[in-house]
Amino acid sequence: MKKLIAATCLSIALLFINISGAFASDTIWVCRGPAYDPYQCTAEWGYVGHDNYNLEQWSSGSGDNKHGCTSFAGYMLWLFNVHYSGIYHFDAARSWDTEAPSLGHAVVGTFPRVGDIAQWDEDAQLPLGHVAFVKEVSFNSQGQVKSILVADDNFSLGYTSQRRIFPESSNDILSWPDHFLTFPSAPSGSGSGNGGGIISVVALLGTYIP
């Protein structure tokens, strides 16, 4: 009887370990803009649905309640990077990985860097693709990328968010990005928007977080 109980406890423990391991790689919602303040998750950068590249024209909503992933990505590019007129003509997020390098605006890779634009191709859940700003990159003790923290706005959801994504993430509409777009950063670190004072992000651009 004692052996049976011990075996049962061991089985339960192993099951718990397996489940916990699965949870460890699930996408984690770090911030989700509430209905009363849908821009809460991007407030640290001053984004409220509008961008200087006019990519908000593709956003949902109207007036002061517009939401779109390309608008937020465009805003962050304006804030921190060299100004490129070609960005005004960028199409849906699904094509950014081909549009940006063809115009000489960015290098497309598979390794994330703080300040990159993470890009997802189109699929059944993301028919127009998706783009987000890479706020943080974390590494394990072997120097391998453990996770990234991305911030974004969303056409369909109608609010901003921040999510921690792992290479094995599979439980969320946002799995690991297909590409990372590295745009040339402005020498001053404040971009075309002269966004000085955003020290926490400016100091991290082009660096890694261990």
Buried (B, 14 or more C-beta within 10 A) or exposed (E): EEEEEEEEEEEEEEEEEEEEEEEEBBBBEBBBBEEEEBBBBBEEBEBBBBBBBEBBEBBBBEEEEBBBBBBBBBBBBBBBBEEBEEBEEBBBBBBBBEBBBEBEBBEBEEEBBBBBBBBBBBEEEBEBBBBBBBBBBBEEEEEEBBBBBBBBBBBBBBBBBBBBBBEBBEEEBBBBBBBBBBBEBBEEBBBBBEBEEBEEBBEBBEEBEE
